[in-house]
Amino acid sequence: MFRKFLVFFLSIVAASAIGAGAGIGIWEATDDDGAATVVQTAPTRSVAAGAQLSVNEIYQRAKDGVVLVTTSTQAQVAPFLPPGQGGGTSTGSGFVIDDEGHVLTNQHVVDNAQSVTVRFPDGDEIDARVVGADASSDVAVLELDSVPSGVTPVELGSSESLEIGDLVVAIGSPFGLEGTVTSGIVSALHRELTAPDGFTIDGAIQTDAAINPGNSGGPLLDGQGRVVGINSQIASSSGGNEGIGYAVPIEIAKEVADALIAGRSIERPFLGVQLAEADEGAQIAAVTDGSPADRAGLKQGDVITEVEGEAASADDVRRAVAARKPGDELELTIRRGGGTQTVTATLGKRPTQSD
């Protein structure tokens, strides 16, 4: 018998009324448009190519730059909690990414935060400002007034070099236990996650390294001690670790962080369909009213067989959308009622919340 798993965001919400931790659960789902990914700058320091560090060496290289993130919220704005448990604090993890005091974490860790503090392994606690947050990628950037002496930014790597079976290490504060390190392997690549706004995050890393509530926003590191992802969700029937954790690829995080730090708005392309795999194509399960797909005449039940003249699966359609900008045109060949036709959709700007 198959079991249904909930996908849990990994911050810990401590309601002031009861002082207990709680996970925030959502059903894993398939949506239409993936977030665009762009590889950014190279790491500032490196390990010899192919050198495999021990778990202890990886931990020692990164631990000083990994922080506990604590946020406070007002009762009326804390989401997804039972009545009477709306206020209080929540905790997650984060890591320093540059010498200017920027810290990378998850959007859901700082969502609706009235105040944010970070605590370093040496006990230094520093107020933080939310520079910006992006619910479509579950990435947020904090800025600190100062960084403790001796703290070195955690080295950023690339998830594109990962292979299934590679060693990975997670560092964070599960259940508030700061500086916790766990290790495992890359269990799978190119998974899809449901972002806090209901859209899809493509290319997620699946790992069996133990991650739990409170690990949200912490780094997932490769065998050379470089960050390859941000630990964000777990699939669990219990709310705890069952060996299925997910990290947002660092390429997505770097692209979003660069934009947020520079003060640029993040605009993603939007087609407006929900897709399912079909024989020789991608079947349209739903069309959003008034969306570019709707305006182009796409209908529920259509099967997209080609994108720009190339055979396409549901993943191919998502990637084609993600690779473009709002305003770009996308040529789609569809199968409907035994016949085929070609339509051109002009992509729009992704709305703030998925339908």
N, C-alpha and C positions, 0 to 999 in steps of 0.2 A: 504494500500500500504506500502511495506517495503521501508525504507530509507537506502541508503548506507552511512556508517560512515567512515570517515578517522580516522586513528590512528595517533595521534600527539605525537612526543617527546616533552618534556616540558621545554627545555631551551629556553631562549629568545635571539634571535639574533638581535642585534642593528647594522644595516648597517651604516657605517660612513657617507655615502652619504645622508642618509635621517633621521638617528637617530630614526628609528621606530622599534618596536618589530615585530617578525615574527615567526610563528610556522613552523616546518618541518614535512610535512605529508607523510605518506606511507600507502599503502593499507594493511589491515590485511590479512594474508595469512597462509596457512598450509604448513609446511615443514616436513623434515624427522627426523632429529636427535635432541633430547633434550639435554640440558646441565646437566651433572651429579651434584647431590647435596649431600653434606656430612655435617652432623651436627657437628659443631666444639665446642669450649670451652663454658663452662657455664658462665652466667653473673657474674660480679664481685660484684654486690650488688643485693638485692632482696626485693620484697614486700611479705607480708604474703600470702601464697597460697590462691587463690580465692578472694583476696581483690580487690574490684572495686574502683578505684580512680575516682574523678571528672575530667572533662576536664581541669579545672584550675589546679588541682594537677598534672595531667600528663604534662601539659605545663610547670609548674614551675620546675618540675624535669628535663626536657629535654632541655629547651630553651637556656641555656647558652652554650650548646655544638653544637647548630645548627648555620650554617654560610651561608652567601651569598658568592657564588663563581663567580668571574668575570674573564673572559678570553679575551685575545686579539688575533686576527688572522691577517695574511697578506692577501691581496686581492686575490692573486692567489690560495690560498688553502682553502678558505671558501666554503664549498659545499652547493648545493641545493638552491642557491640564484639567483634571476634574474640578468642579466647583469648590471654591474655598482653598485651592492650592495654587493660586495664580502668581503670587509674589515670591520674592526670595532671591536666591542666587543660583547660578549654574557654573559648572566648571568644565573645561576642556584642556586642550594642549595647543602648542604652537611652537614655532622655531624662528630664530633670528636669521634673516636672509642677506643683510648688508650692514655696512658700517654706519649707516645713517639711522639705525634703530628701528628698521621695519621688521615686523613679525608677521609671518604667514600663519593663518589658521583657517577654520571652516566658517562659512557664512552662518550656518545654523548655531555655532557656538556663541556668536555675538548678536544674533538677531534680537532686535528690540531692547538691546542693552542700554541702561541709563548710565552705567559706569563700568569701566573695564580696568582690571589690574593684572599684571603678570608677575610671577614669582620665579626667580632664577634658582638653580640648584644650591647656590651659596646662601639662600635665604633672602636676598635682596628683593623687595617688592616695589614695583614701579607702576605708576598710573600710565594708562595707555589711551590713545585716541584712535577711534575707528576711522581710518583714511577712506575706506570704501568697502563695499561688499557686493558680491554678485551671486544671486540665488540660483542662476542657471548653471553655474559651475560649482557652487557651494564653496567659494573661495572668498576670504576676507583678508584685508591688510590692516595691521595695527601700526601705530607709530609711538615710540617711546621718547620721552624727553632726554633720557640718557641710558647708556648701556654700561653695566658694571665692568670695571677694569678686567682685562684678560679674557673677556668673552669674544669668541671668534664666530662669525657667521657660519652656519652649517653649509657645507658644500652642496651645490645643486648639480644633479646629473641629468640623465635622460632615460626615460622609460623605454625608448625605442630600441635600446640595446638588450633589453631583458629577454630571457628565454624561459619557458616553462621548466621548473626544477631548480632555477637559480636561487641561491641563498638571499633572503631578505631579513631585515631587522627592523622592529618597530620600537620607538621610544615615546613615552608619554606618561600620562597620569591617570590610569584606569582607576575608577572609584576614588580619585583623589590621591592615589599612591604615587607621588612624584618620582620621576626618574626611573620608572619601571621599563626594563628592556625585555623583549621577547624576540624569538627568532623562528623562522620557518622557511618555506620556499614559495616561489611563484607558482600558484596552483593553476592559474589560467590567465589569459590576456584577452583584451578587447571585449570585456564584459560591458553591459549597459546598466547604469544606475539611474534611478529616478531622483532628480534634483529637488531641492526644497520648493521650487516653484512649479513642479510637476512635469518639467521637460526632461529630456534624456541627456545624461552625460555619457558620451561614448569613450571607449578605450580604457575602461577602468581595469585596475590590476586586482586580481583575486589572490589572496594569500591565506595560508593556514597559520601564520604567526598569530599568536593570541592577542587579540585586541578586544576591548570591552568599553562600556560607557566611561567617558573621561579621556579615551584615546583620541577623540575627535580633534583634528587639526594638527596632530603630531606627525613626525616624519616617518616614512617607510624608506629605508636605506638599502642600497645594494651592497654587494660584497666588497666594494672599495670604499664604503662609508659615504656615498653620495646619495642625496635625496632623489628618489624616483617617483614618489607619490605622497599624497596627504591622506592619512587614514581617516575614513569618513563614515563608513557604514558596516554593519554586519548583517548576515542572513541568519536568523535564529528563531527557533520555536519557543525559546525560554527567555529571551532578552539578554542572555549572556553569550560568551564565546562558544561556538560549536565548530570552530575551524574554518569558517567561511567569512573572511573579512574582505573589504574592498577599499582601495585607495584611488583617489583622483590623480591621474597622471600629472607629473610635474610640468610637462609642456603646457597643459591647459592652465595650471596655476601660475606659471611664469608669465604667460601672455596676459592673463587677467591682472596680475599684480603690477606689471609694467604700466598697463592702462590706468589702473586706479591711482598709482603713485603719481603719474603724469597728469592726473585730473581729466583724463579722456573718458567720454561716455562709451559704454560697451553696447554695440548694436549688433544683434545676430540676425541672420536671414531666417525667414519663416515661410513655409509652404502652406501648412494648415491641414495636414492629413495625419491620421493614425494608420500605421502600416502593420501588416502581418505577412510572414513568408507564404509564398504560394508556388505552385509548380511553374517554373520558368518566369518568375517575376515577383512582384510585391503587390499584394492585394490591399486595396484601400478599405479599412474597416470603418472609418468615419471621416467626414469632411467638416471642418469648422466653418460655421456660417460667416459669410463676408470675408473669408480668407482669400489669399491669392489662388489657392486650389479651387475654391468655390467660384471665383470670378473667371477662372480658366475653363470651367465647365466640368471639372472632375467630379465623379459621383461615387458614393459608397458602392462597393462591389466591383469597381473597375480594377483591373490588374495592370500595373505599370510593368512593361516588359523591357523597355529601353530608356536610358537617359542619355541625351545628346548622341543618339545613334548606337550606343553600346548596351549590350545586354546587362540587366540590372536586377539585383536582389533588393530586399528591403534595406539592408545595410548600405548597399551601393547608393540607393536614393538618398538616405540620410547623409552619407558622406558628400554626395554631390551638392546637396543643399548647404551643408556646413562649409564647404569650400568656397562659397560665393558670398556676396554682400547684398544687403537690402537694395532693391532696384535692379538687380541682375535678372536676366531672363534664363529660364531653364526649359529645354525642350524635352518633352516626355512622350513616349509612344505607349498607348494603352490598348488593352484588349477589353472589348465590351460587347456582350451579346453575339459572340461568334465572329465579330469583325475587329479590325484594328484602325486606330486613327492617331494622329500626332497633334498634340496641343502644346502651346507655349505659355508658361506661367511666369509672371513677373513677381519675383520674391518680395515679400514685405518685411517689416521689422517685427521681430518676435515680441509678442505682448509680455507683460510682466508676470502673467500667471497662465499656466496651461489650462485649457478647457478639459 
